[in-house]
């Protein structure tokens, strides 16, 4: 592949991602949905304007590392400690029930235990970005239900990465067993705990030293190097690179330069993260979702979306605190967003999820992300600001 081809491909990727993302934002949806649709349109399944190459794939992988680094930066460890038992219970129920439903559904349809495990894992995801954006637009971030949802989403991020580490490890071995699950889970937990413990002790000293440097971009480059090093370390011990990137963000979020790092990383994220989501969309084959064809993938996508939505609503049943509305909590946990797409993409890359089921999974993730914002707005529209209902 010539360098010119890569440049022309990036021109199409960035331009269409921004245009489609803007269109989605204007109708009250998450911009990531526009980036996905852009990928579907420019990919081989529709117009064929761009084909995924090794350089483009590498940029997409770097984009998802930066994305999880950003998520880590936005996830304060103190918030995690303050999430409280209520948020933890909601997060756990919001992961266990969807996983069980996804696994049983696929296994009942004749899938292998490995494939059913990947689909179940995809069901566990929750996109805090989508829910937080809607709550912020409604001025409801301080609502008791909002605090529970956002706290649960922080816990969900950490548990979700452990689940991703487990299913990725299972994909490598090709088998599902209690021993392998326990081993990979332990490895992921130990890696996160050790990395965070050492990082929290070292990071403030490192950032303080970097503050005396005069060379342009020293802070940004050093933080990206730190994230890349932890991502490589995670890969070295058999975990997903994004586990290390997330840990790096969590660590740097404890430093006094957190806000500066967040601001400086945004332009890099604005360039690389859309490449990841566009390439995710490029892998979708719309022809496989043809309702008039012999392939039932469109029906499967609708079934998956309904099951994914209903199973996340179970999180609302875990609310036991007085004054916290169950329905906003339940609906706030529904959107899968970028996290669900990472799970689906990992399954496709590992050869566990076939192209037809991948297309159905991506559509199901998109549907859960579409349905949550208007549903939340309708729920909060019934109750004036400052007033709570049971």
ABEGO torsion letter per residue (X at the ends): XBAAAAAAAAAAAAAAAAAAAAAAAAAGBBAAAAAAAAAAAABAABAGABBBBAAAAAAAAAAAAAAAAAAAAABBAAAAAAAEAAAAAAAAAAAAAAAAAAAAAAAAAGBBAAAAAAAAAAAABBBAAAAAAAAAAAGAAABAAAAAAAAAAAAAAAAAAAAAAAAAAAAAAGBBBAAAAAAAAAAAAAAAAAAAAAAAAAAAAAAAAAAABABBGAAAAAAAAAAAAAAAAAAAAGBBAAAAAAAAAAAAAABAAAAAAAAAAAAAAAAAAAAAAAAAAAABBAAAABAABABAAAAAAAAAAAAAAAAAAAAAAABABBGBBAAAAAAAAABAEAAAAAAAAAAAAAGABBAAAAAAAAAAAAAAAAAAAAAAAAAAAABBBGBBBX
